[in-house]
Amino acid sequence: MRGVRKEHLPEKICLACGRPFAWRKKWERDWENVKFCSDACRRRKTR
């Protein structure tokens, strides 16, 4: 089996919508600073 199964990836809670989201490869270098699950939630944070 290759890689890590999705249920074993680290998770965080989105600050805008409150839903959990899992680690993604594109966030590998910056995982500590990721606060939102999507661009839509990131834009909604200021409202």
N, CA, C and O atoms as a Tripos MOL2 file, in Angstrom:
@<TRIPOS>MOLECULE
protein
  188   187    47     0     0
PROTEIN
NO_CHARGES

@<TRIPOS>ATOM
      1 N           0.8470   -1.1870    0.0000 N.3       1 MET1
      2 CA          0.0000    0.0000    0.0000 C.3       1 MET1
      3 C           0.8860    1.2420    0.0000 C.2       1 MET1
      4 O           1.8820    1.3090    0.7210 O.2       1 MET1
      5 N           0.5150    2.2080   -0.8060 N.am      2 ARG2
      6 CA          1.3080    3.4080   -0.9650 C.3       2 ARG2
      7 C           0.7120    4.5860   -0.2060 C.2       2 ARG2
      8 O          -0.5080    4.7430   -0.1750 O.2       2 ARG2
      9 N           1.5500    5.4130    0.4030 N.am      3 GLY3
     10 CA          1.0730    6.6320    1.0450 C.3       3 GLY3
     11 C           0.3830    6.4030    2.3720 C.2       3 GLY3
     12 O           0.5210    5.3540    3.0010 O.2       3 GLY3
     13 N          -0.3670    7.4210    2.7810 N.am      4 VAL4
     14 CA         -1.0790    7.3960    4.0560 C.3       4 VAL4
     15 C          -2.5700    7.4880    3.7750 C.2       4 VAL4
     16 O          -3.0080    8.2720    2.9330 O.2       4 VAL4
     17 N          -3.3360    6.6870    4.4810 N.am      5 ARG5
     18 CA         -4.7870    6.7300    4.2990 C.3       5 ARG5
     19 C          -5.3500    8.0270    4.8560 C.2       5 ARG5
     20 O          -4.8270    8.5770    5.8250 O.2       5 ARG5
     21 N          -6.4150    8.5100    4.2400 N.am      6 LYS6
     22 CA         -6.9790    9.8140    4.6000 C.3       6 LYS6
     23 C          -7.3900    9.9150    6.0670 C.2       6 LYS6
     24 O          -7.2580   10.9790    6.6730 O.2       6 LYS6
     25 N          -7.8830    8.8240    6.6420 N.am      7 GLU7
     26 CA         -8.3100    8.9010    8.0390 C.3       7 GLU7
     27 C          -7.1480    9.0600    9.0140 C.2       7 GLU7
     28 O          -7.3650    9.3490   10.1910 O.2       7 GLU7
     29 N          -5.9100    8.8750    8.5350 N.am      8 HIS8
     30 CA         -4.7410    9.0190    9.3970 C.3       8 HIS8
     31 C          -4.0270   10.3560    9.2170 C.2       8 HIS8
     32 O          -2.9870   10.5830    9.8360 O.2       8 HIS8
     33 N          -4.5640   11.2410    8.3860 N.am      9 LEU9
     34 CA         -3.9590   12.5520    8.1800 C.3       9 LEU9
     35 C          -4.3580   13.4930    9.3120 C.2       9 LEU9
     36 O          -5.4280   13.3380    9.9010 O.2       9 LEU9
     37 N          -3.5000   14.4710    9.6210 N.am     10 PRO10
     38 CA         -3.8660   15.4510   10.6570 C.3      10 PRO10
     39 C          -5.0490   16.3110   10.2030 C.2      10 PRO10
     40 O          -5.2440   16.5400    9.0090 O.2      10 PRO10
     41 N          -5.8210   16.7730   11.1620 N.am     11 GLU11
     42 CA         -6.9860   17.6100   10.8760 C.3      11 GLU11
     43 C          -6.9500   18.8840   11.6990 C.2      11 GLU11
     44 O          -6.3120   18.9530   12.7500 O.2      11 GLU11
     45 N          -7.6530   19.8940   11.1940 N.am     12 LYS12
     46 CA         -7.8640   21.1520   11.9090 C.3      12 LYS12
     47 C          -9.3260   21.5440   11.7500 C.2      12 LYS12
     48 O         -10.0470   20.9680   10.9350 O.2      12 LYS12
     49 N          -9.7580   22.5210   12.5300 N.am     13 ILE13
     50 CA        -11.1100   23.0640   12.4390 C.3      13 ILE13
     51 C         -11.0200   24.4300   11.7490 C.2      13 ILE13
     52 O         -10.2160   25.2770   12.1390 O.2      13 ILE13
     53 N         -11.8380   24.6340   10.7360 N.am     14 CYS14
     54 CA        -11.8620   25.8950   10.0010 C.3      14 CYS14
     55 C         -12.3880   27.0090   10.9090 C.2      14 CYS14
     56 O         -13.3980   26.8310   11.5900 O.2      14 CYS14
     57 N         -11.7090   28.1460   10.9210 N.am     15 LEU15
     58 CA        -12.1160   29.2690   11.7730 C.3      15 LEU15
     59 C         -13.3730   29.9770   11.2570 C.2      15 LEU15
     60 O         -14.0660   30.6350   12.0330 O.2      15 LEU15
     61 N         -13.6730   29.8560    9.9700 N.am     16 ALA16
     62 CA        -14.8350   30.5300    9.4100 C.3      16 ALA16
     63 C         -16.1060   29.6940    9.5170 C.2      16 ALA16
     64 O         -17.1420   30.1920    9.9560 O.2      16 ALA16
     65 N         -16.0300   28.4220    9.1150 N.am     17 CYS17
     66 CA        -17.2540   27.6120    9.0710 C.3      17 CYS17
     67 C         -17.3390   26.5880   10.2010 C.2      17 CYS17
     68 O         -18.4130   26.0400   10.4490 O.2      17 CYS17
     69 N         -16.2330   26.3190   10.8870 N.am     18 GLY18
     70 CA        -16.2580   25.4020   12.0180 C.3      18 GLY18
     71 C         -16.1870   23.9300   11.6670 C.2      18 GLY18
     72 O         -16.2830   23.0820   12.5540 O.2      18 GLY18
     73 N         -16.0200   23.6050   10.3820 N.am     19 ARG19
     74 CA        -15.9370   22.2040    9.9600 C.3      19 ARG19
     75 C         -14.4980   21.7140    9.9700 C.2      19 ARG19
     76 O         -13.5770   22.5010    9.7520 O.2      19 ARG19
     77 N         -14.2930   20.4310   10.2200 N.am     20 PRO20
     78 CA        -12.9310   19.8820   10.1850 C.3      20 PRO20
     79 C         -12.4500   19.7240    8.7440 C.2      20 PRO20
     80 O         -13.2320   19.4240    7.8410 O.2      20 PRO20
     81 N         -11.1490   19.9300    8.5500 N.am     21 PHE21
     82 CA        -10.5540   19.6790    7.2360 C.3      21 PHE21
     83 C          -9.2100   18.9980    7.4380 C.2      21 PHE21
     84 O          -8.5270   19.2270    8.4360 O.2      21 PHE21
     85 N          -8.8430   18.1630    6.4850 N.am     22 ALA22
     86 CA         -7.6410   17.3340    6.5860 C.3      22 ALA22
     87 C          -6.4640   17.9870    5.8710 C.2      22 ALA22
     88 O          -6.6360   18.8510    5.0110 O.2      22 ALA22
     89 N          -5.2800   17.5550    6.2450 N.am     23 TRP23
     90 CA         -4.0250   17.9830    5.6470 C.3      23 TRP23
     91 C          -4.0390   17.7130    4.1510 C.2      23 TRP23
     92 O          -4.5740   16.6970    3.7070 O.2      23 TRP23
     93 N          -3.4550   18.6120    3.3750 N.am     24 ARG24
     94 CA         -3.3260   18.4390    1.9270 C.3      24 ARG24
     95 C          -1.8860   18.6500    1.5250 C.2      24 ARG24
     96 O          -1.1620   19.4080    2.1700 O.2      24 ARG24
     97 N          -1.4670   17.9910    0.4730 N.am     25 LYS25
     98 CA         -0.0860   18.0570    0.0050 C.3      25 LYS25
     99 C           0.3460   19.5050   -0.2630 C.2      25 LYS25
    100 O           1.4820   19.8750    0.0350 O.2      25 LYS25
    101 N          -0.5520   20.3240   -0.8220 N.am     26 LYS26
    102 CA         -0.1640   21.7040   -1.1370 C.3      26 LYS26
    103 C           0.0910   22.5490    0.1170 C.2      26 LYS26
    104 O           0.7130   23.6080    0.0310 O.2      26 LYS26
    105 N          -0.3900   22.0860    1.2900 N.am     27 TRP27
    106 CA         -0.1540   22.7960    2.5500 C.3      27 TRP27
    107 C           1.0300   22.2290    3.3080 C.2      27 TRP27
    108 O           1.2440   22.6010    4.4620 O.2      27 TRP27
    109 N           1.8020   21.3490    2.7080 N.am     28 GLU28
    110 CA          2.8710   20.6250    3.3880 C.3      28 GLU28
    111 C           3.8540   21.5440    4.1130 C.2      28 GLU28
    112 O           4.1940   21.2910    5.2690 O.2      28 GLU28
    113 N           4.3050   22.5870    3.4610 N.am     29 ARG29
    114 CA          5.3170   23.4810    4.0530 C.3      29 ARG29
    115 C           4.7300   24.4960    5.0260 C.2      29 ARG29
    116 O           5.4570   25.0600    5.8430 O.2      29 ARG29
    117 N           3.4270   24.7330    4.9470 N.am     30 ASP30
    118 CA          2.8190   25.8260    5.7010 C.3      30 ASP30
    119 C           1.6640   25.3650    6.5880 C.2      30 ASP30
    120 O           0.8010   26.1740    6.9310 O.2      30 ASP30
    121 N           1.6240   24.0940    6.9660 N.am     31 TRP31
    122 CA          0.4870   23.5280    7.7030 C.3      31 TRP31
    123 C           0.2150   24.2580    9.0100 C.2      31 TRP31
    124 O          -0.9440   24.3740    9.4060 O.2      31 TRP31
    125 N           1.2340   24.7490    9.6870 N.am     32 GLU32
    126 CA          1.0340   25.4340   10.9710 C.3      32 GLU32
    127 C           0.2380   26.7280   10.7950 C.2      32 GLU32
    128 O          -0.4640   27.1500   11.7140 O.2      32 GLU32
    129 N           0.3410   27.3580    9.6290 N.am     33 ASN33
    130 CA         -0.3230   28.6410    9.3900 C.3      33 ASN33
    131 C          -1.6730   28.5150    8.6980 C.2      33 ASN33
    132 O          -2.3770   29.5160    8.5660 O.2      33 ASN33
    133 N          -2.0550   27.3380    8.2580 N.am     34 VAL34
    134 CA         -3.3420   27.1420    7.5740 C.3      34 VAL34
    135 C          -4.4620   27.2360    8.6100 C.2      34 VAL34
    136 O          -4.4450   26.5320    9.6200 O.2      34 VAL34
    137 N          -5.4360   28.1120    8.3510 N.am     35 LYS35
    138 CA         -6.5220   28.3350    9.3080 C.3      35 LYS35
    139 C          -7.9040   28.0920    8.7100 C.2      35 LYS35
    140 O          -8.8750   27.9070    9.4440 O.2      35 LYS35
    141 N          -7.9940   28.0910    7.3810 N.am     36 PHE36
    142 CA         -9.2850   27.9900    6.7110 C.3      36 PHE36
    143 C          -9.2860   26.8200    5.7400 C.2      36 PHE36
    144 O          -8.2480   26.4760    5.1730 O.2      36 PHE36
    145 N         -10.4550   26.2060    5.5470 N.am     37 CYS37
    146 CA        -10.5580   25.0130    4.7080 C.3      37 CYS37
    147 C         -10.5850   25.3280    3.2190 C.2      37 CYS37
    148 O         -10.2820   24.4590    2.4010 O.2      37 CYS37
    149 N         -10.9410   26.5530    2.8540 N.am     38 SER38
    150 CA        -11.0500   26.8980    1.4360 C.3      38 SER38
    151 C         -10.8440   28.3970    1.2390 C.2      38 SER38
    152 O         -10.8070   29.1660    2.1990 O.2      38 SER38
    153 N         -10.7120   28.7950   -0.0250 N.am     39 ASP39
    154 CA        -10.5950   30.2190   -0.3380 C.3      39 ASP39
    155 C         -11.8820   30.9590    0.0160 C.2      39 ASP39
    156 O         -11.8390   32.1100    0.4510 O.2      39 ASP39
    157 N         -13.0130   30.3100   -0.1670 N.am     40 ALA40
    158 CA        -14.2930   30.9430    0.1670 C.3      40 ALA40
    159 C         -14.3620   31.2600    1.6590 C.2      40 ALA40
    160 O         -14.8140   32.3420    2.0340 O.2      40 ALA40
    161 N         -13.9290   30.3490    2.5040 N.am     41 CYS41
    162 CA        -13.9260   30.6010    3.9540 C.3      41 CYS41
    163 C         -12.9000   31.6670    4.3230 C.2      41 CYS41
    164 O         -13.1320   32.4680    5.2290 O.2      41 CYS41
    165 N         -11.7860   31.6780    3.6350 N.am     42 ARG42
    166 CA        -10.7620   32.6920    3.9060 C.3      42 ARG42
    167 C         -11.2990   34.0870    3.5810 C.2      42 ARG42
    168 O         -11.0340   35.0370    4.3170 O.2      42 ARG42
    169 N         -12.0470   34.2130    2.4900 N.am     43 ARG43
    170 CA        -12.6480   35.5110    2.1260 C.3      43 ARG43
    171 C         -13.7700   35.8880    3.0790 C.2      43 ARG43
    172 O         -13.9670   37.0720    3.3510 O.2      43 ARG43
    173 N         -14.5040   34.9180    3.5900 N.am     44 ARG44
    174 CA        -15.6380   35.1660    4.4750 C.3      44 ARG44
    175 C         -15.2110   35.5820    5.8760 C.2      44 ARG44
    176 O         -16.0340   36.1240    6.6150 O.2      44 ARG44
    177 N         -13.9830   35.3580    6.2700 N.am     45 LYS45
    178 CA        -13.5220   35.6090    7.6390 C.3      45 LYS45
    179 C         -13.7160   37.0540    8.0910 C.2      45 LYS45
    180 O         -13.9300   37.3030    9.2770 O.2      45 LYS45
    181 N         -13.6450   38.0000    7.1710 N.am     46 THR46
    182 CA        -13.7260   39.4190    7.5470 C.3      46 THR46
    183 C         -15.1550   39.9130    7.6880 C.2      46 THR46
    184 O         -15.3740   41.0010    8.2210 O.2      46 THR46
    185 N         -16.1220   39.1540    7.2310 N.am     47 ARG47
    186 CA        -17.5270   39.5870    7.2910 C.3      47 ARG47
    187 C         -18.1360   39.3290    8.6320 C.2      47 ARG47
    188 O         -19.3090   39.6350    8.8460 O.2      47 ARG47
@<TRIPOS>BOND
     1     1     2 1
     2     2     3 1
     3     3     4 2
     4     3     5 am
     5     5     6 1
     6     6     7 1
     7     7     8 2
     8     7     9 am
     9     9    10 1
    10    10    11 1
    11    11    12 2
    12    11    13 am
    13    13    14 1
    14    14    15 1
    15    15    16 2
    16    15    17 am
    17    17    18 1
    18    18    19 1
    19    19    20 2
    20    19    21 am
    21    21    22 1
    22    22    23 1
    23    23    24 2
    24    23    25 am
    25    25    26 1
    26    26    27 1
    27    27    28 2
    28    27    29 am
    29    29    30 1
    30    30    31 1
    31    31    32 2
    32    31    33 am
    33    33    34 1
    34    34    35 1
    35    35    36 2
    36    35    37 am
    37    37    38 1
    38    38    39 1
    39    39    40 2
    40    39    41 am
    41    41    42 1
    42    42    43 1
    43    43    44 2
    44    43    45 am
    45    45    46 1
    46    46    47 1
    47    47    48 2
    48    47    49 am
    49    49    50 1
    50    50    51 1
    51    51    52 2
    52    51    53 am
    53    53    54 1
    54    54    55 1
    55    55    56 2
    56    55    57 am
    57    57    58 1
    58    58    59 1
    59    59    60 2
    60    59    61 am
    61    61    62 1
    62    62    63 1
    63    63    64 2
    64    63    65 am
    65    65    66 1
    66    66    67 1
    67    67    68 2
    68    67    69 am
    69    69    70 1
    70    70    71 1
    71    71    72 2
    72    71    73 am
    73    73    74 1
    74    74    75 1
    75    75    76 2
    76    75    77 am
    77    77    78 1
    78    78    79 1
    79    79    80 2
    80    79    81 am
    81    81    82 1
    82    82    83 1
    83    83    84 2
    84    83    85 am
    85    85    86 1
    86    86    87 1
    87    87    88 2
    88    87    89 am
    89    89    90 1
    90    90    91 1
    91    91    92 2
    92    91    93 am
    93    93    94 1
    94    94    95 1
    95    95    96 2
    96    95    97 am
    97    97    98 1
    98    98    99 1
    99    99   100 2
   100    99   101 am
   101   101   102 1
   102   102   103 1
   103   103   104 2
   104   103   105 am
   105   105   106 1
   106   106   107 1
   107   107   108 2
   108   107   109 am
   109   109   110 1
   110   110   111 1
   111   111   112 2
   112   111   113 am
   113   113   114 1
   114   114   115 1
   115   115   116 2
   116   115   117 am
   117   117   118 1
   118   118   119 1
   119   119   120 2
   120   119   121 am
   121   121   122 1
   122   122   123 1
   123   123   124 2
   124   123   125 am
   125   125   126 1
   126   126   127 1
   127   127   128 2
   128   127   129 am
   129   129   130 1
   130   130   131 1
   131   131   132 2
   132   131   133 am
   133   133   134 1
   134   134   135 1
   135   135   136 2
   136   135   137 am
   137   137   138 1
   138   138   139 1
   139   139   140 2
   140   139   141 am
   141   141   142 1
   142   142   143 1
   143   143   144 2
   144   143   145 am
   145   145   146 1
   146   146   147 1
   147   147   148 2
   148   147   149 am
   149   149   150 1
   150   150   151 1
   151   151   152 2
   152   151   153 am
   153   153   154 1
   154   154   155 1
   155   155   156 2
   156   155   157 am
   157   157   158 1
   158   158   159 1
   159   159   160 2
   160   159   161 am
   161   161   162 1
   162   162   163 1
   163   163   164 2
   164   163   165 am
   165   165   166 1
   166   166   167 1
   167   167   168 2
   168   167   169 am
   169   169   170 1
   170   170   171 1
   171   171   172 2
   172   171   173 am
   173   173   174 1
   174   174   175 1
   175   175   176 2
   176   175   177 am
   177   177   178 1
   178   178   179 1
   179   179   180 2
   180   179   181 am
   181   181   182 1
   182   182   183 1
   183   183   184 2
   184   183   185 am
   185   185   186 1
   186   186   187 1
   187   187   188 2
@<TRIPOS>SUBSTRUCTURE
     1 MET1         2 RESIDUE 1 A MET
     2 ARG2         6 RESIDUE 1 A ARG
     3 GLY3        10 RESIDUE 1 A GLY
     4 VAL4        14 RESIDUE 1 A VAL
     5 ARG5        18 RESIDUE 1 A ARG
     6 LYS6        22 RESIDUE 1 A LYS
     7 GLU7        26 RESIDUE 1 A GLU
     8 HIS8        30 RESIDUE 1 A HIS
     9 LEU9        34 RESIDUE 1 A LEU
    10 PRO10       38 RESIDUE 1 A PRO
    11 GLU11       42 RESIDUE 1 A GLU
    12 LYS12       46 RESIDUE 1 A LYS
    13 ILE13       50 RESIDUE 1 A ILE
    14 CYS14       54 RESIDUE 1 A CYS
    15 LEU15       58 RESIDUE 1 A LEU
    16 ALA16       62 RESIDUE 1 A ALA
    17 CYS17       66 RESIDUE 1 A CYS
    18 GLY18       70 RESIDUE 1 A GLY
    19 ARG19       74 RESIDUE 1 A ARG
    20 PRO20       78 RESIDUE 1 A PRO
    21 PHE21       82 RESIDUE 1 A PHE
    22 ALA22       86 RESIDUE 1 A ALA
    23 TRP23       90 RESIDUE 1 A TRP
    24 ARG24       94 RESIDUE 1 A ARG
    25 LYS25       98 RESIDUE 1 A LYS
    26 LYS26      102 RESIDUE 1 A LYS
    27 TRP27      106 RESIDUE 1 A TRP
    28 GLU28      110 RESIDUE 1 A GLU
    29 ARG29      114 RESIDUE 1 A ARG
    30 ASP30      118 RESIDUE 1 A ASP
    31 TRP31      122 RESIDUE 1 A TRP
    32 GLU32      126 RESIDUE 1 A GLU
    33 ASN33      130 RESIDUE 1 A ASN
    34 VAL34      134 RESIDUE 1 A VAL
    35 LYS35      138 RESIDUE 1 A LYS
    36 PHE36      142 RESIDUE 1 A PHE
    37 CYS37      146 RESIDUE 1 A CYS
    38 SER38      150 RESIDUE 1 A SER
    39 ASP39      154 RESIDUE 1 A ASP
    40 ALA40      158 RESIDUE 1 A ALA
    41 CYS41      162 RESIDUE 1 A CYS
    42 ARG42      166 RESIDUE 1 A ARG
    43 ARG43      170 RESIDUE 1 A ARG
    44 ARG44      174 RESIDUE 1 A ARG
    45 LYS45      178 RESIDUE 1 A LYS
    46 THR46      182 RESIDUE 1 A THR
    47 ARG47      186 RESIDUE 1 A ARG
